[in-house]
Amino acid sequence: MSMFEALDRVGTAALLRFLVVLLLFVALHLARQPFRLADWLLMQGMRWLNAQVTTALPPRTQHTGKEGWG
């Protein structure tokens, strides 16, 4: 079905509504991109910080339970 056949069948208003909804979908998708980038950068920063902290800590020692307060 061509655009002109659809125009004859459903009318101009229906095609305009479809175009508005399509443009709104694209606009919302594009508006989401900066937030996705910020999320990705935050995740990379947290991974880097986690690696720095865990390599800086001394290894854990095994506790037998007998070196307590008593």
N, CA, C and O atoms as a Maestro MAE file, in Angstrom:
{
 s_m_m2io_version
 :::
 2.0.0
}

f_m_ct {
 s_m_title
 :::
 protein
 m_atom[280] {
  # First column is atom index #
  i_m_mmod_type
  r_m_x_coord
  r_m_y_coord
  r_m_z_coord
  i_m_residue_number
  s_m_chain_name
  s_m_pdb_residue_name
  s_m_pdb_atom_name
  i_m_atomic_number
  :::
  1 25 0.854 -1.169 0.000 1 A "MET " " N  " 7
  2 3 0.000 0.000 0.000 1 A "MET " " CA " 6
  3 2 0.900 1.233 0.000 1 A "MET " " C  " 6
  4 15 1.787 1.359 0.844 1 A "MET " " O  " 8
  5 25 0.677 2.114 -0.921 2 A "SER " " N  " 7
  6 3 1.474 3.335 -0.997 2 A "SER " " CA " 6
  7 2 0.918 4.372 -0.021 2 A "SER " " C  " 6
  8 15 -0.153 4.194 0.560 2 A "SER " " O  " 8
  9 25 1.668 5.448 0.139 3 A "MET " " N  " 7
  10 3 1.233 6.496 1.044 3 A "MET " " CA " 6
  11 2 -0.070 7.138 0.547 3 A "MET " " C  " 6
  12 15 -0.924 7.518 1.348 3 A "MET " " O  " 8
  13 25 -0.213 7.254 -0.742 4 A "PHE " " N  " 7
  14 3 -1.418 7.880 -1.293 4 A "PHE " " CA " 6
  15 2 -2.645 6.981 -1.124 4 A "PHE " " C  " 6
  16 15 -3.755 7.469 -0.907 4 A "PHE " " O  " 8
  17 25 -2.437 5.670 -1.223 5 A "GLU " " N  " 7
  18 3 -3.549 4.750 -0.976 5 A "GLU " " CA " 6
  19 2 -3.959 4.795 0.499 5 A "GLU " " C  " 6
  20 15 -5.145 4.778 0.826 5 A "GLU " " O  " 8
  21 25 -2.957 4.854 1.382 6 A "ALA " " N  " 7
  22 3 -3.270 4.969 2.809 6 A "ALA " " CA " 6
  23 2 -3.969 6.285 3.102 6 A "ALA " " C  " 6
  24 15 -4.877 6.329 3.931 6 A "ALA " " O  " 8
  25 25 -3.563 7.347 2.440 7 A "LEU " " N  " 7
  26 3 -4.196 8.645 2.629 7 A "LEU " " CA " 6
  27 2 -5.656 8.602 2.192 7 A "LEU " " C  " 6
  28 15 -6.524 9.164 2.861 7 A "LEU " " O  " 8
  29 25 -5.924 7.947 1.088 8 A "ASP " " N  " 7
  30 3 -7.313 7.812 0.628 8 A "ASP " " CA " 6
  31 2 -8.124 6.931 1.575 8 A "ASP " " C  " 6
  32 15 -9.314 7.167 1.781 8 A "ASP " " O  " 8
  33 25 -7.487 5.929 2.143 9 A "ARG " " N  " 7
  34 3 -8.224 4.961 2.969 9 A "ARG " " CA " 6
  35 2 -8.507 5.484 4.372 9 A "ARG " " C  " 6
  36 15 -9.640 5.377 4.841 9 A "ARG " " O  " 8
  37 25 -7.484 6.062 5.073 10 A "VAL " " N  " 7
  38 3 -7.679 6.434 6.473 10 A "VAL " " CA " 6
  39 2 -7.736 7.937 6.697 10 A "VAL " " C  " 6
  40 15 -8.192 8.386 7.749 10 A "VAL " " O  " 8
  41 25 -7.289 8.706 5.745 11 A "GLY " " N  " 7
  42 3 -7.395 10.157 5.866 11 A "GLY " " CA " 6
  43 2 -6.118 10.815 6.355 11 A "GLY " " C  " 6
  44 15 -5.204 10.171 6.872 11 A "GLY " " O  " 8
  45 25 -6.098 12.112 6.170 12 A "THR " " N  " 7
  46 3 -4.924 12.901 6.519 12 A "THR " " CA " 6
  47 2 -4.676 12.914 8.025 12 A "THR " " C  " 6
  48 15 -3.528 12.845 8.463 12 A "THR " " O  " 8
  49 25 -5.734 13.001 8.813 13 A "ALA " " N  " 7
  50 3 -5.577 13.095 10.263 13 A "ALA " " CA " 6
  51 2 -4.889 11.846 10.822 13 A "ALA " " C  " 6
  52 15 -4.037 11.953 11.703 13 A "ALA " " O  " 8
  53 25 -5.247 10.685 10.324 14 A "ALA " " N  " 7
  54 3 -4.642 9.450 10.819 14 A "ALA " " CA " 6
  55 2 -3.164 9.398 10.464 14 A "ALA " " C  " 6
  56 15 -2.349 8.976 11.284 14 A "ALA " " O  " 8
  57 25 -2.808 9.815 9.268 15 A "LEU " " N  " 7
  58 3 -1.401 9.820 8.881 15 A "LEU " " CA " 6
  59 2 -0.612 10.854 9.668 15 A "LEU " " C  " 6
  60 15 0.547 10.614 10.007 15 A "LEU " " O  " 8
  61 25 -1.211 11.989 9.963 16 A "LEU " " N  " 7
  62 3 -0.525 12.996 10.776 16 A "LEU " " CA " 6
  63 2 -0.329 12.506 12.209 16 A "LEU " " C  " 6
  64 15 0.722 12.735 12.807 16 A "LEU " " O  " 8
  65 25 -1.343 11.829 12.760 17 A "ARG " " N  " 7
  66 3 -1.186 11.251 14.100 17 A "ARG " " CA " 6
  67 2 -0.052 10.236 14.124 17 A "ARG " " C  " 6
  68 15 0.749 10.212 15.058 17 A "ARG " " O  " 8
  69 25 0.013 9.399 13.095 18 A "PHE " " N  " 7
  70 3 1.080 8.419 13.005 18 A "PHE " " CA " 6
  71 2 2.443 9.103 12.938 18 A "PHE " " C  " 6
  72 15 3.385 8.664 13.597 18 A "PHE " " O  " 8
  73 25 2.558 10.163 12.156 19 A "LEU " " N  " 7
  74 3 3.818 10.892 12.039 19 A "LEU " " CA " 6
  75 2 4.210 11.536 13.356 19 A "LEU " " C  " 6
  76 15 5.386 11.525 13.720 19 A "LEU " " O  " 8
  77 25 3.248 12.097 14.078 20 A "VAL " " N  " 7
  78 3 3.537 12.727 15.370 20 A "VAL " " CA " 6
  79 2 4.012 11.679 16.375 20 A "VAL " " C  " 6
  80 15 4.966 11.919 17.115 20 A "VAL " " O  " 8
  81 25 3.361 10.537 16.407 21 A "VAL " " N  " 7
  82 3 3.759 9.478 17.334 21 A "VAL " " CA " 6
  83 2 5.152 8.963 16.981 21 A "VAL " " C  " 6
  84 15 5.958 8.706 17.876 21 A "VAL " " O  " 8
  85 25 5.441 8.811 15.718 22 A "LEU " " N  " 7
  86 3 6.758 8.354 15.290 22 A "LEU " " CA " 6
  87 2 7.839 9.368 15.671 22 A "LEU " " C  " 6
  88 15 8.901 8.980 16.158 22 A "LEU " " O  " 8
  89 25 7.585 10.649 15.458 23 A "LEU " " N  " 7
  90 3 8.554 11.682 15.827 23 A "LEU " " CA " 6
  91 2 8.729 11.764 17.346 23 A "LEU " " C  " 6
  92 15 9.840 12.003 17.820 23 A "LEU " " O  " 8
  93 25 7.669 11.572 18.106 24 A "LEU " " N  " 7
  94 3 7.771 11.555 19.559 24 A "LEU " " CA " 6
  95 2 8.614 10.378 20.037 24 A "LEU " " C  " 6
  96 15 9.423 10.523 20.953 24 A "LEU " " O  " 8
  97 25 8.427 9.229 19.426 25 A "PHE " " N  " 7
  98 3 9.232 8.055 19.765 25 A "PHE " " CA " 6
  99 2 10.715 8.323 19.511 25 A "PHE " " C  " 6
  100 15 11.552 8.006 20.357 25 A "PHE " " O  " 8
  101 25 11.045 8.891 18.379 26 A "VAL " " N  " 7
  102 3 12.443 9.184 18.046 26 A "VAL " " CA " 6
  103 2 13.003 10.239 18.998 26 A "VAL " " C  " 6
  104 15 14.145 10.121 19.442 26 A "VAL " " O  " 8
  105 25 12.224 11.256 19.313 27 A "ALA " " N  " 7
  106 3 12.695 12.317 20.210 27 A "ALA " " CA " 6
  107 2 12.971 11.770 21.611 27 A "ALA " " C  " 6
  108 15 13.984 12.114 22.221 27 A "ALA " " O  " 8
  109 25 12.084 10.928 22.121 28 A "LEU " " N  " 7
  110 3 12.302 10.339 23.448 28 A "LEU " " CA " 6
  111 2 13.518 9.415 23.442 28 A "LEU " " C  " 6
  112 15 14.271 9.370 24.414 28 A "LEU " " O  " 8
  113 25 13.705 8.691 22.361 29 A "HIS " " N  " 7
  114 3 14.871 7.817 22.262 29 A "HIS " " CA " 6
  115 2 16.158 8.642 22.260 29 A "HIS " " C  " 6
  116 15 17.130 8.270 22.917 29 A "HIS " " O  " 8
  117 25 16.172 9.733 21.543 30 A "LEU " " N  " 7
  118 3 17.367 10.579 21.504 30 A "LEU " " CA " 6
  119 2 17.587 11.311 22.826 30 A "LEU " " C  " 6
  120 15 18.733 11.528 23.221 30 A "LEU " " O  " 8
  121 25 16.534 11.687 23.505 31 A "ALA " " N  " 7
  122 3 16.672 12.380 24.792 31 A "ALA " " CA " 6
  123 2 17.223 11.448 25.864 31 A "ALA " " C  " 6
  124 15 17.780 11.914 26.858 31 A "ALA " " O  " 8
  125 25 17.077 10.155 25.678 32 A "ARG " " N  " 7
  126 3 17.549 9.174 26.652 32 A "ARG " " CA " 6
  127 2 19.058 8.947 26.566 32 A "ARG " " C  " 6
  128 15 19.664 8.485 27.532 32 A "ARG " " O  " 8
  129 25 19.662 9.259 25.444 33 A "GLN " " N  " 7
  130 3 21.065 8.928 25.221 33 A "GLN " " CA " 6
  131 2 22.037 9.588 26.210 33 A "GLN " " C  " 6
  132 15 22.947 8.902 26.675 33 A "GLN " " O  " 8
  133 25 21.903 10.864 26.557 34 A "PRO " " N  " 7
  134 3 22.847 11.425 27.539 34 A "PRO " " CA " 6
  135 2 22.789 10.721 28.891 34 A "PRO " " C  " 6
  136 15 23.813 10.589 29.561 34 A "PRO " " O  " 8
  137 25 21.611 10.271 29.298 35 A "PHE " " N  " 7
  138 3 21.488 9.555 30.562 35 A "PHE " " CA " 6
  139 2 22.163 8.184 30.490 35 A "PHE " " C  " 6
  140 15 22.766 7.731 31.463 35 A "PHE " " O  " 8
  141 25 22.057 7.532 29.341 36 A "ARG " " N  " 7
  142 3 22.740 6.254 29.171 36 A "ARG " " CA " 6
  143 2 24.248 6.441 29.207 36 A "ARG " " C  " 6
  144 15 24.962 5.610 29.768 36 A "ARG " " O  " 8
  145 25 24.743 7.524 28.614 37 A "LEU " " N  " 7
  146 3 26.168 7.804 28.640 37 A "LEU " " CA " 6
  147 2 26.636 8.088 30.063 37 A "LEU " " C  " 6
  148 15 27.681 7.588 30.480 37 A "LEU " " O  " 8
  149 25 25.885 8.874 30.802 38 A "ALA " " N  " 7
  150 3 26.244 9.170 32.192 38 A "ALA " " CA " 6
  151 2 26.230 7.887 33.024 38 A "ALA " " C  " 6
  152 15 27.103 7.700 33.872 38 A "ALA " " O  " 8
  153 25 25.282 7.023 32.804 39 A "ASP " " N  " 7
  154 3 25.218 5.750 33.517 39 A "ASP " " CA " 6
  155 2 26.440 4.899 33.200 39 A "ASP " " C  " 6
  156 15 27.033 4.306 34.101 39 A "ASP " " O  " 8
  157 25 26.818 4.835 31.931 40 A "TRP " " N  " 7
  158 3 27.978 4.047 31.530 40 A "TRP " " CA " 6
  159 2 29.256 4.606 32.149 40 A "TRP " " C  " 6
  160 15 30.099 3.843 32.622 40 A "TRP " " O  " 8
  161 25 29.409 5.931 32.152 41 A "LEU " " N  " 7
  162 3 30.597 6.541 32.745 41 A "LEU " " CA " 6
  163 2 30.660 6.295 34.251 41 A "LEU " " C  " 6
  164 15 31.733 6.026 34.791 41 A "LEU " " O  " 8
  165 25 29.529 6.384 34.920 42 A "LEU " " N  " 7
  166 3 29.484 6.106 36.352 42 A "LEU " " CA " 6
  167 2 29.851 4.651 36.640 42 A "LEU " " C  " 6
  168 15 30.579 4.371 37.592 42 A "LEU " " O  " 8
  169 25 29.354 3.735 35.828 43 A "MET " " N  " 7
  170 3 29.665 2.326 36.013 43 A "MET " " CA " 6
  171 2 31.162 2.069 35.818 43 A "MET " " C  " 6
  172 15 31.766 1.322 36.589 43 A "MET " " O  " 8
  173 25 31.763 2.681 34.797 44 A "GLN " " N  " 7
  174 3 33.196 2.501 34.569 44 A "GLN " " CA " 6
  175 2 34.003 3.083 35.721 44 A "GLN " " C  " 6
  176 15 34.997 2.489 36.139 44 A "GLN " " O  " 8
  177 25 33.594 4.224 36.233 45 A "GLY " " N  " 7
  178 3 34.278 4.825 37.370 45 A "GLY " " CA " 6
  179 2 34.192 3.957 38.609 45 A "GLY " " C  " 6
  180 15 35.168 3.830 39.350 45 A "GLY " " O  " 8
  181 25 33.033 3.359 38.840 46 A "MET " " N  " 7
  182 3 32.871 2.488 40.002 46 A "MET " " CA " 6
  183 2 33.710 1.221 39.856 46 A "MET " " C  " 6
  184 15 34.267 0.732 40.839 46 A "MET " " O  " 8
  185 25 33.806 0.688 38.642 47 A "ARG " " N  " 7
  186 3 34.666 -0.479 38.418 47 A "ARG " " CA " 6
  187 2 36.121 -0.140 38.692 47 A "ARG " " C  " 6
  188 15 36.831 -0.913 39.336 47 A "ARG " " O  " 8
  189 25 36.569 1.015 38.205 48 A "TRP " " N  " 7
  190 3 37.944 1.429 38.418 48 A "TRP " " CA " 6
  191 2 38.221 1.635 39.907 48 A "TRP " " C  " 6
  192 15 39.244 1.182 40.419 48 A "TRP " " O  " 8
  193 25 37.311 2.314 40.596 49 A "LEU " " N  " 7
  194 3 37.480 2.554 42.025 49 A "LEU " " CA " 6
  195 2 37.488 1.240 42.803 49 A "LEU " " C  " 6
  196 15 38.281 1.087 43.733 49 A "LEU " " O  " 8
  197 25 36.642 0.309 42.452 50 A "ASN " " N  " 7
  198 3 36.608 -0.994 43.102 50 A "ASN " " CA " 6
  199 2 37.935 -1.721 42.906 50 A "ASN " " C  " 6
  200 15 38.455 -2.322 43.846 50 A "ASN " " O  " 8
  201 25 38.481 -1.672 41.707 51 A "ALA " " N  " 7
  202 3 39.762 -2.324 41.453 51 A "ALA " " CA " 6
  203 2 40.877 -1.668 42.259 51 A "ALA " " C  " 6
  204 15 41.753 -2.360 42.777 51 A "ALA " " O  " 8
  205 25 40.853 -0.342 42.369 52 A "GLN " " N  " 7
  206 3 41.888 0.349 43.132 52 A "GLN " " CA " 6
  207 2 41.803 0.008 44.615 52 A "GLN " " C  " 6
  208 15 42.830 -0.221 45.254 52 A "GLN " " O  " 8
  209 25 40.610 -0.027 45.164 53 A "VAL " " N  " 7
  210 3 40.437 -0.296 46.594 53 A "VAL " " CA " 6
  211 2 40.798 -1.742 46.919 53 A "VAL " " C  " 6
  212 15 41.483 -2.001 47.909 53 A "VAL " " O  " 8
  213 25 40.351 -2.674 46.104 54 A "THR " " N  " 7
  214 3 40.598 -4.080 46.422 54 A "THR " " CA " 6
  215 2 42.058 -4.461 46.253 54 A "THR " " C  " 6
  216 15 42.527 -5.358 46.953 54 A "THR " " O  " 8
  217 25 42.794 -3.825 45.364 55 A "THR " " N  " 7
  218 3 44.220 -4.135 45.242 55 A "THR " " CA " 6
  219 2 45.030 -3.442 46.325 55 A "THR " " C  " 6
  220 15 46.141 -3.883 46.618 55 A "THR " " O  " 8
  221 25 44.522 -2.380 46.931 56 A "ALA " " N  " 7
  222 3 45.248 -1.663 47.974 56 A "ALA " " CA " 6
  223 2 45.079 -2.308 49.346 56 A "ALA " " C  " 6
  224 15 45.885 -2.056 50.242 56 A "ALA " " O  " 8
  225 25 44.061 -3.125 49.528 57 A "LEU " " N  " 7
  226 3 43.817 -3.755 50.828 57 A "LEU " " CA " 6
  227 2 44.759 -4.934 51.037 57 A "LEU " " C  " 6
  228 15 45.079 -5.651 50.089 57 A "LEU " " O  " 8
  229 25 45.206 -5.138 52.281 58 A "PRO " " N  " 7
  230 3 46.016 -6.335 52.547 58 A "PRO " " CA " 6
  231 2 45.137 -7.576 52.475 58 A "PRO " " C  " 6
  232 15 43.922 -7.484 52.644 58 A "PRO " " O  " 8
  233 25 45.744 -8.741 52.223 59 A "PRO " " N  " 7
  234 3 44.928 -9.962 52.158 59 A "PRO " " CA " 6
  235 2 44.351 -10.308 53.527 59 A "PRO " " C  " 6
  236 15 44.923 -9.961 54.560 59 A "PRO " " O  " 8
  237 25 43.235 -10.983 53.521 60 A "ARG " " N  " 7
  238 3 42.581 -11.383 54.770 60 A "ARG " " CA " 6
  239 2 43.381 -12.476 55.462 60 A "ARG " " C  " 6
  240 15 44.020 -13.307 54.818 60 A "ARG " " O  " 8
  241 25 43.330 -12.455 56.778 61 A "THR " " N  " 7
  242 3 43.975 -13.514 57.549 61 A "THR " " CA " 6
  243 2 42.910 -14.466 58.062 61 A "THR " " C  " 6
  244 15 41.755 -14.083 58.247 61 A "THR " " O  " 8
  245 25 43.305 -15.699 58.288 62 A "GLN " " N  " 7
  246 3 42.384 -16.704 58.804 62 A "GLN " " CA " 6
  247 2 42.300 -16.581 60.323 62 A "GLN " " C  " 6
  248 15 43.329 -16.554 60.999 62 A "GLN " " O  " 8
  249 25 41.110 -16.507 60.851 63 A "HIS " " N  " 7
  250 3 40.892 -16.418 62.285 63 A "HIS " " CA " 6
  251 2 40.450 -17.783 62.807 63 A "HIS " " C  " 6
  252 15 39.581 -18.435 62.229 63 A "HIS " " O  " 8
  253 25 41.064 -18.197 63.905 64 A "THR " " N  " 7
  254 3 40.678 -19.480 64.502 64 A "THR " " CA " 6
  255 2 39.616 -19.315 65.564 64 A "THR " " C  " 6
  256 15 38.977 -20.291 65.956 64 A "THR " " O  " 8
  257 25 39.414 -18.101 66.034 65 A "GLY " " N  " 7
  258 3 38.426 -17.862 67.071 65 A "GLY " " CA " 6
  259 2 39.029 -17.845 68.463 65 A "GLY " " C  " 6
  260 15 38.336 -17.499 69.419 65 A "GLY " " O  " 8
  261 25 40.286 -18.203 68.608 66 A "LYS " " N  " 7
  262 3 40.922 -18.262 69.910 66 A "LYS " " CA " 6
  263 2 41.686 -16.987 70.262 66 A "LYS " " C  " 6
  264 15 42.142 -16.840 71.396 66 A "LYS " " O  " 8
  265 25 41.831 -16.085 69.332 67 A "GLU " " N  " 7
  266 3 42.589 -14.856 69.598 67 A "GLU " " CA " 6
  267 2 41.666 -13.701 69.975 67 A "GLU " " C  " 6
  268 15 42.023 -12.539 69.779 67 A "GLU " " O  " 8
  269 25 40.496 -14.001 70.509 68 A "GLY " " N  " 7
  270 3 39.511 -12.981 70.847 68 A "GLY " " CA " 6
  271 2 39.822 -12.294 72.169 68 A "GLY " " C  " 6
  272 15 40.976 -12.207 72.588 68 A "GLY " " O  " 8
  273 25 38.782 -11.815 72.806 69 A "TRP " " N  " 7
  274 3 38.921 -11.023 74.037 69 A "TRP " " CA " 6
  275 2 39.083 -11.892 75.265 69 A "TRP " " C  " 6
  276 15 39.476 -11.386 76.317 69 A "TRP " " O  " 8
  277 25 38.809 -13.125 75.177 70 A "GLY " " N  " 7
  278 3 38.772 -13.935 76.362 70 A "GLY " " CA " 6
  279 2 39.969 -14.727 76.559 70 A "GLY " " C  " 6
  280 15 40.066 -15.466 77.538 70 A "GLY " " O  " 8
  :::
 }
 m_bond[279] {
  # First column is bond index #
  i_m_from
  i_m_to
  i_m_order
  :::
  1 1 2 1
  2 2 3 1
  3 3 4 2
  4 3 5 1
  5 5 6 1
  6 6 7 1
  7 7 8 2
  8 7 9 1
  9 9 10 1
  10 10 11 1
  11 11 12 2
  12 11 13 1
  13 13 14 1
  14 14 15 1
  15 15 16 2
  16 15 17 1
  17 17 18 1
  18 18 19 1
  19 19 20 2
  20 19 21 1
  21 21 22 1
  22 22 23 1
  23 23 24 2
  24 23 25 1
  25 25 26 1
  26 26 27 1
  27 27 28 2
  28 27 29 1
  29 29 30 1
  30 30 31 1
  31 31 32 2
  32 31 33 1
  33 33 34 1
  34 34 35 1
  35 35 36 2
  36 35 37 1
  37 37 38 1
  38 38 39 1
  39 39 40 2
  40 39 41 1
  41 41 42 1
  42 42 43 1
  43 43 44 2
  44 43 45 1
  45 45 46 1
  46 46 47 1
  47 47 48 2
  48 47 49 1
  49 49 50 1
  50 50 51 1
  51 51 52 2
  52 51 53 1
  53 53 54 1
  54 54 55 1
  55 55 56 2
  56 55 57 1
  57 57 58 1
  58 58 59 1
  59 59 60 2
  60 59 61 1
  61 61 62 1
  62 62 63 1
  63 63 64 2
  64 63 65 1
  65 65 66 1
  66 66 67 1
  67 67 68 2
  68 67 69 1
  69 69 70 1
  70 70 71 1
  71 71 72 2
  72 71 73 1
  73 73 74 1
  74 74 75 1
  75 75 76 2
  76 75 77 1
  77 77 78 1
  78 78 79 1
  79 79 80 2
  80 79 81 1
  81 81 82 1
  82 82 83 1
  83 83 84 2
  84 83 85 1
  85 85 86 1
  86 86 87 1
  87 87 88 2
  88 87 89 1
  89 89 90 1
  90 90 91 1
  91 91 92 2
  92 91 93 1
  93 93 94 1
  94 94 95 1
  95 95 96 2
  96 95 97 1
  97 97 98 1
  98 98 99 1
  99 99 100 2
  100 99 101 1
  101 101 102 1
  102 102 103 1
  103 103 104 2
  104 103 105 1
  105 105 106 1
  106 106 107 1
  107 107 108 2
  108 107 109 1
  109 109 110 1
  110 110 111 1
  111 111 112 2
  112 111 113 1
  113 113 114 1
  114 114 115 1
  115 115 116 2
  116 115 117 1
  117 117 118 1
  118 118 119 1
  119 119 120 2
  120 119 121 1
  121 121 122 1
  122 122 123 1
  123 123 124 2
  124 123 125 1
  125 125 126 1
  126 126 127 1
  127 127 128 2
  128 127 129 1
  129 129 130 1
  130 130 131 1
  131 131 132 2
  132 131 133 1
  133 133 134 1
  134 134 135 1
  135 135 136 2
  136 135 137 1
  137 137 138 1
  138 138 139 1
  139 139 140 2
  140 139 141 1
  141 141 142 1
  142 142 143 1
  143 143 144 2
  144 143 145 1
  145 145 146 1
  146 146 147 1
  147 147 148 2
  148 147 149 1
  149 149 150 1
  150 150 151 1
  151 151 152 2
  152 151 153 1
  153 153 154 1
  154 154 155 1
  155 155 156 2
  156 155 157 1
  157 157 158 1
  158 158 159 1
  159 159 160 2
  160 159 161 1
  161 161 162 1
  162 162 163 1
  163 163 164 2
  164 163 165 1
  165 165 166 1
  166 166 167 1
  167 167 168 2
  168 167 169 1
  169 169 170 1
  170 170 171 1
  171 171 172 2
  172 171 173 1
  173 173 174 1
  174 174 175 1
  175 175 176 2
  176 175 177 1
  177 177 178 1
  178 178 179 1
  179 179 180 2
  180 179 181 1
  181 181 182 1
  182 182 183 1
  183 183 184 2
  184 183 185 1
  185 185 186 1
  186 186 187 1
  187 187 188 2
  188 187 189 1
  189 189 190 1
  190 190 191 1
  191 191 192 2
  192 191 193 1
  193 193 194 1
  194 194 195 1
  195 195 196 2
  196 195 197 1
  197 197 198 1
  198 198 199 1
  199 199 200 2
  200 199 201 1
  201 201 202 1
  202 202 203 1
  203 203 204 2
  204 203 205 1
  205 205 206 1
  206 206 207 1
  207 207 208 2
  208 207 209 1
  209 209 210 1
  210 210 211 1
  211 211 212 2
  212 211 213 1
  213 213 214 1
  214 214 215 1
  215 215 216 2
  216 215 217 1
  217 217 218 1
  218 218 219 1
  219 219 220 2
  220 219 221 1
  221 221 222 1
  222 222 223 1
  223 223 224 2
  224 223 225 1
  225 225 226 1
  226 226 227 1
  227 227 228 2
  228 227 229 1
  229 229 230 1
  230 230 231 1
  231 231 232 2
  232 231 233 1
  233 233 234 1
  234 234 235 1
  235 235 236 2
  236 235 237 1
  237 237 238 1
  238 238 239 1
  239 239 240 2
  240 239 241 1
  241 241 242 1
  242 242 243 1
  243 243 244 2
  244 243 245 1
  245 245 246 1
  246 246 247 1
  247 247 248 2
  248 247 249 1
  249 249 250 1
  250 250 251 1
  251 251 252 2
  252 251 253 1
  253 253 254 1
  254 254 255 1
  255 255 256 2
  256 255 257 1
  257 257 258 1
  258 258 259 1
  259 259 260 2
  260 259 261 1
  261 261 262 1
  262 262 263 1
  263 263 264 2
  264 263 265 1
  265 265 266 1
  266 266 267 1
  267 267 268 2
  268 267 269 1
  269 269 270 1
  270 270 271 1
  271 271 272 2
  272 271 273 1
  273 273 274 1
  274 274 275 1
  275 275 276 2
  276 275 277 1
  277 277 278 1
  278 278 279 1
  279 279 280 2
  :::
 }
}
